[in-house]
Amino acid sequence: MRLTDEQKAVINENSKKILVKAGAGTGKTEILTRRIIRLIEDDPTLSIRDMAIITFTNKATEELQSRLKRLFYRKWKNCTSIAEKKRFRYELESLNSCQISTIHKFCRAILDEIGPYYSKDVLFSPNFQIKPDSHKKAIDDVFEIWIQQKKEQQKSIEHLNIMPIHKFKEVVSNAYELLRTKGLDIAKVIKQTRRYANLEDPIQRKLKIELIELIEQVYEYHLKLKYHSLDIDDLLEYCYKILKENPNILERVKNKYRHIFIDEFQDTSLYQAQMIQLICDDSENAPSLFVVGDLKQSIYEFRGADTDSYSKIEKWIKEKGVVLSLSTNWRSEPDLVVFVNKIFDNIKENKKYVFYHDPLKPRKNKTKLDFSKISEWILCNGEESQAKKVAEWLKNELKHKDANNFCLLFRKNFEMRSFIEEFTKQGIQFRVVGSGDFFNQKEIIDSLKIIQYLKSPYLKQYFVEAINTIFIDKETDLQNLYEKIHSHLDTFTPAQTLDFIYKFTKIRERSSTQVYANLIKLKQLARKLSFNENITLYQFAEWLSAMVQAGKDEPQADVPKQESNNYVTFMTIHKAKGLEFPVVILPNLDQSISQQALNPEILYHRDKGTLEFSYEKYYSQAGWRILSRGYDEAVSLNQYHTYSEELRVLYVALTRAKEKLVFVGNERCPKDKICYQNWIRID
Ligand SMILES: Nc1ncnc2c1ncn2[C@@H]1O[C@H](COP(=O)(O)OP(=O)(O)OP(=O)(O)O)[C@@H](O)[C@H]1O
């Protein structure tokens, strides 16, 4: 690969603070790795161990590690002197133990070295564990105590006039999570919300005060639980607060690293941005900072990504160091780059959304453009199934192209379901990458139905459900399965029962690689559960039923590589960040931007700093709503951010393709609907 002058300039820049601001596919990740090698080459006293390299996901960490491994290996191979050879061998060996990680692991490494810590709002033991749901325990415990107190004091609970208790708990949980992921000062929000509550009508006032009272108690209780168990949001918050209030610890961190690199900085959170400013301050011993990002690809607001923080850092680096840019897109066909530019040129800023577009430069300037090769529409009428039409289109393509050229990118995991069913039916090999809806898959729900039938074969409902599962077909008789297995049911472990079902029904021969991999994963989960606490089939069914009902987040099984390398990939647009595929297919483009995202029950009012709510009266049939006074205002402030973020999600999706984009939508999509299909139209 021949680096361009602008790429070389970035690699060789010597300023202590550098931000590389560049669009998709311009080589940001590429130059980040090459800069690391360049610094090590230039300074014999420097090692990868003196650097902290922060990525956004574990997958990105692996990708970066393997790119560095390749470059170090090449260096080692081409070295002429023994000393140099020894040095690069050491660097290669150091790759697995150096600080290349997500920001959370970076914070964990800092906290691990600190020891016990006590201050006003940070206290923890050095033996803390990472528990992803420690806040849930806080909510459960506080709720129980609070309800009990209200009963004893014979006080009514306003929320219970509107919603059942489990729903109320969910509201509190969502509100608390919202405040935490945004990194907001919870005490301040509580104070503001209480202040504005006085302006509300009597019912709304009572509801607001109740909600705030619970959040305050959860917040205080959670603080005590954190002594032993932090969750990942706490890692960032605690790390920042400790570094801020303890200069000795901050000095230790500054002295440990000589260089800090951050990839995908557009998805930075408030605490991450503030922490980086602390560590990389103006002092002599502070590490240098190298940050790459693209604000147009900031798509994680729901997880606390904060574009304001990015902009502040950009301003700060502009003052203290340099901001550089890269303009040429190396990923995509030149016509495709021009096509994507045209789409975003067309999107004009208005009251509803904004997209700050700066066009990408194609790697070659062409005088004659031909969009027919790089884009195609598959349009369905209202009744037609998009999944079926895409499967038929793909079957034709697969006659002359390998399946792994194609990737279907979805906005949400649940949208994959109909495609998974259709592809399975049509025998197209596919794999689902990183989707957290394992317990929502038909094969998993069907496994539960079969087990429920085997436990209670006399119940008609279970029989009917079981007979309609993927396990039963013309050649596989349900009754026969029961007769063969029932004498073993008391002695088999749940994993053995599943194994028997899979073998007896010969499901492997009839299912896709992904479906079978999920079934094997279920068997492994059953084995793990029995290993931990020796559970019965009955208990396993209870557990599985709870997981299915809760829609518990669990990734689908990885398809083993050796089985088939040639499959179509399914993933969400969010998971595809940083990746590239020859052909990208985008289904469901005619869907409206999620109403749930636009009108959630609980919202944070960005201007007032308050919590606002919109409750649907659970027991009313007419969709009766109770709104707090600032809700509508909060929605319109939020709507602007939601739509603008959706435009950025679309930008990420469109810029993943190397050769072609295939759009799937509805031929009668109303022109005034706010949806991807209308944003993409350039005619
Ligand atoms: N000078 C170059 N010549 C040829 N190919 C290049 C050059 N620079 C980068 N590439 C290739 O372009 C593609 C995009 O690079 P990279 O993934 O580093 O971009 P990025 O800016 O990080 O993209 P994104 O922001 O979309 O994740 C990769 O396949 C990379 O190998």
The ligand as an SDF file (V2000), in Angstrom:
LIG
                    3D

 31 33  0  0  0  0  0  0  0  0999 V2000
   -3.0100    4.7590    1.0130 N   0  0  0  0  0  0  0  0  0  0  0  0
   -3.8460    3.7340    0.8620 C   0  0  0  0  0  0  0  0  0  0  0  0
   -3.8380    3.0060   -0.2850 N   0  0  0  0  0  0  0  0  0  0  0  0
   -4.6750    1.9570   -0.4520 C   0  0  0  0  0  0  0  0  0  0  0  0
   -5.5600    1.5310    0.4760 N   0  0  0  0  0  0  0  0  0  0  0  0
   -5.6190    2.2070    1.6290 C   0  0  0  0  0  0  0  0  0  0  0  0
   -4.7700    3.3360    1.8950 C   0  0  0  0  0  0  0  0  0  0  0  0
   -5.0610    3.7920    3.1390 N   0  0  0  0  0  0  0  0  0  0  0  0
   -6.0400    3.0010    3.6280 C   0  0  0  0  0  0  0  0  0  0  0  0
   -6.3770    2.0240    2.7290 N   0  0  0  0  0  0  0  0  0  0  0  0
   -7.4090    0.9760    2.8770 C   0  0  0  0  0  0  0  0  0  0  0  0
   -8.6840    1.6300    2.9460 O   0  0  0  0  0  0  0  0  0  0  0  0
   -9.5700    0.9010    3.7840 C   0  0  0  0  0  0  0  0  0  0  0  0
  -10.1140    1.8140    4.8790 C   0  0  0  0  0  0  0  0  0  0  0  0
   -9.0950    2.0890    5.8560 O   0  0  0  0  0  0  0  0  0  0  0  0
   -9.3960    2.1970    7.4120 P   0  0  0  0  0  0  0  0  0  0  0  0
  -10.2420    1.0510    7.8360 O   0  0  0  0  0  0  0  0  0  0  0  0
   -8.1170    2.4520    8.1120 O   0  0  0  0  0  0  0  0  0  0  0  0
  -10.2860    3.5160    7.3430 O   0  0  0  0  0  0  0  0  0  0  0  0
  -11.0070    4.2990    8.5230 P   0  0  0  0  0  0  0  0  0  0  0  0
  -10.7860    5.7430    8.2430 O   0  0  0  0  0  0  0  0  0  0  0  0
  -10.5800    3.7940    9.8470 O   0  0  0  0  0  0  0  0  0  0  0  0
  -12.5210    3.9170    8.1750 O   0  0  0  0  0  0  0  0  0  0  0  0
  -13.8570    4.0070    9.0700 P   0  0  0  0  0  0  0  0  0  0  0  0
  -13.8590    5.3570    9.7370 O   0  0  0  0  0  0  0  0  0  0  0  0
  -14.9400    3.9000    8.0520 O   0  0  0  0  0  0  0  0  0  0  0  0
  -13.8290    2.8670   10.0060 O   0  0  0  0  0  0  0  0  0  0  0  0
   -8.7950   -0.2810    4.3330 C   0  0  0  0  0  0  0  0  0  0  0  0
   -9.0790   -1.4000    3.5270 O   0  0  0  0  0  0  0  0  0  0  0  0
   -7.3410    0.1790    4.1720 C   0  0  0  0  0  0  0  0  0  0  0  0
   -6.4740   -0.9220    4.0550 O   0  0  0  0  0  0  0  0  0  0  0  0
  1  2  1  0
  2  3  1  0
  2  7  2  0
  3  4  2  0
  4  5  1  0
  5  6  2  0
  6  7  1  0
  6 10  1  0
  7  8  1  0
  8  9  2  0
  9 10  1  0
 10 11  1  0
 11 12  1  0
 11 30  1  0
 12 13  1  0
 13 14  1  0
 13 28  1  0
 14 15  1  0
 15 16  1  0
 16 17  2  0
 16 18  1  0
 16 19  1  0
 19 20  1  0
 20 21  2  0
 20 22  1  0
 20 23  1  0
 23 24  1  0
 24 25  2  0
 24 26  1  0
 24 27  1  0
 28 29  1  0
 28 30  1  0
 30 31  1  0
M  END
$$$$
